[in-house]
Structures are given as C-alpha cells and as structure tokens.
Amino acid sequence: MRLVYQSSTDREEITPESLDRSHLIPSLGRSKGQTLLRVDLLDSYKNFFRLKKTPFSVCPDPQFFYFSRSHAEALNHLRYGIYEGLGFTMIIGEPGTGKTVLSRYFLSKAGEDLWIAHVTDPRLSQKELLVALLQSLGASRFPEEQATQRKLNEQLYHLLLSARQDQKRVVLVLDEAQGLDFDCLEGLRLLSNLEAEGHKLIQIVLFGQPELQEKLRGKNLRQLDQRILVRYCLLPMEPEEIKPYVRHQLEVAEVDSQVEFSALAVNKIYEITRGLPRMVNVLCERAMMSAFTGNTRRIDVENVLEGWESLQGIQILEKKSL
C-alpha cells in the first residue's frame, strides 16, 4: 500500500480496525497496490498514538533540537566565533542536515548579552541589507529621500557603538546565505570593517549550503573568504545516533510510551536516509502511519519499507567525506 493523502468531507470516526475499501481508495493511473489514504484518518492517527505534538515534523522547531555530535560541534563553533569576536562564522551543510533548526535553537537560547538581527531572505542589495539590519535592531526609519547608503551606515555605526557601551554583542544571522549575490556579500565585508578600539562591532553568521563555500572561492570574493576564520560543515547523524534521536523526538512530543521503533527499523531508517535529519523525520512519520494502518504501536522494518515506498522519487544525497 502506498500512502498518499486525499481530502474528504466525511468526518466519521475511523480506527485502524475499521479500515475498509471506503477508507483506502484505489488510485486510478497508479501502479497496483497504490492507494489514497483519506485525510480524515489523520485525527484518528493522532489519537491512536496519543500525540500531543508532532514528533517528526519537517518544520524546524528548536524544542526538538537534538545534540548529535556534529550539531553540538557546530553550536560550539557558533559560540566560539561570536564570543571571541572574530567577525565571521560560517556553518554549511547539505540540504536536510539541520542547519535551520540549529539556527533556531541558537536564537532561542541567546542570552541578553547578544543583540541579534535575523535575516532569512538572502535576495538583498547592500542597501536593503542595511535597512533590514537596522529594522531588526529597532532603528527609526529615514524618510525615503533621506535613506541614502551613507546615512544608513552612519545610523548603524552609532547603534553599534551604543550596543558596545551597553556591553552587548550585535550579531547578524543570515540563513540560506548561498543565495547572496556579490553585491550583498561585498556589503557584508564592508560591515565587518566597523570597529572600535580594536574590536569588531558586529559579528556575522552565515548559514548556507556547500555552494556558498564554492562561491567564496571566486577571485572577486577572496578578501571576504580570507576573513571567515570560523567554519564548520554540518554532517548527517551517525548510525548509532538514530535510535537515541528517534527516542528523543518521541519523548519531546510526549508520545505514548508504548510506541517503539524496533532495532531493525532503526537500522533500515539509517540505511535509507543516510542520517539526514529531515529525511529521518519524514520516513519515521510515514512508518508510523503504516503501523497505524496495521493497528500496531510497534514500528518494524516492514513499516519503514512501506513508508519509503510512498516517498519514492525523493533524492537523498550521498554522504560525503569533508
């Protein structure tokens, strides 16, 4: 059975025991055995596992941050780069390795000594970056005709000096930094020039995919590349981290303690996902749905394989040695 969701206006109570042809609808044009699972089953699915929260969501939630070896090391690099005042810190990783949840976790735990500006859209010019930074720091706006780049820089400089006097570190965090163009990257380099008494007035953190590192190797960006002294490449989880990761997610979500992933299921999850947290979450959720349709709270390798069948076509990158 392939699990594909379809809307329905019927809202009758459904349990795994009551599943029949009216609930598992053959999908025309699909290969034999593929079916549509009506969306009204989802409430029953949640009740069956007694879910208070979604344990394997693909939406980054800092509450579910898991300290894998690589994620803990990345967090240490973040703190080191910022508190040592080294100017730039760069965290890169393949899609799905957990850069966003790491960023959200760091932001959620930031102390009052940090004044953080978070920019999620990398498609900015130098001036737009300045405006976004000033707005994040609570600066008043100039009238449009007065908002020249020089005036924006002056206002930012005074804000940074004020923050230093208040013993606060200003941190600019940029997500999806591989999307920054040359103009914006050059603007970041110029921002890093702002100093007082030999100390950097702003710390810049770049989160991005490996393409960011490739972009920085370009000849026209070598000045910026040389300034990024703290770098870390976020890696997928190791095989022995999958079981505690799954248990951690279930515990944070306060899932019924009877829900269990077998050792074979955990091994198969790693074999398929290669430890990419996003894909581990997706596959675990599909495996639990498969277990629900089989009226069991024990997720075994057959459920993992059935869940993977519903995800065929999703590309999972090979794990690289970096």
HELIX and SHEET records of a PDB file:
HELIX    1   1 PRO A   16  SER A   18  5                                   3    
HELIX    2   2 LEU A   41  PHE A   49  1                                   9    
HELIX    3   3 PRO A   62  PHE A   64  5                                   3    
HELIX    4   4 ARG A   69  TYR A   83  1                                  15    
HELIX    5   5 LYS A   99  LYS A  109  1                                  11    
HELIX    6   6 GLN A  126  SER A  136  1                                  11    
HELIX    7   7 GLU A  144  GLN A  146  5                                   3    
HELIX    8   8 GLN A  149  GLN A  165  1                                  17    
HELIX    9   9 ALA A  177  GLY A  179  5                                   3    
HELIX   10  10 PHE A  182  LEU A  191  1                                  10    
HELIX   11  11 PRO A  210  LEU A  216  1                                   7    
HELIX   12  12 LYS A  219  LEU A  221  5                                   3    
HELIX   13  13 ARG A  222  ARG A  227  1                                   6    
HELIX   14  14 PRO A  239  VAL A  252  1                                  14    
HELIX   15  15 ALA A  263  THR A  273  1                                  11    
HELIX   16  16 PRO A  277  THR A  293  1                                  17    
HELIX   17  17 VAL A  301  GLU A  309  1                                   9    
SHEET    1   A 3 ARG A   2  GLN A   6  0                                        
SHEET    2   A 3 GLN A  34  ARG A  38  1                                        
SHEET    3   A 3 LEU A  24  PRO A  26 -1                                        
SHEET    1   B 5 LEU A 114  VAL A 119  0                                        
SHEET    2   B 5 ARG A 169  LEU A 174  1                                        
SHEET    3   B 5 ILE A 202  GLY A 208  1                                        
SHEET    4   B 5 PHE A  88  GLY A  93  1                                        
SHEET    5   B 5 VAL A 230  LEU A 234  1                                        
SHEET    1   C 2 GLU A 195  ALA A 196  0                                        
SHEET    2   C 2 HIS A 199  LYS A 200 -1                                        
SHEET    1   D 2 GLU A 260  PHE A 261  0                                        
SHEET    2   D 2 ARG A 298  ILE A 299  1                                        
END                                                                             
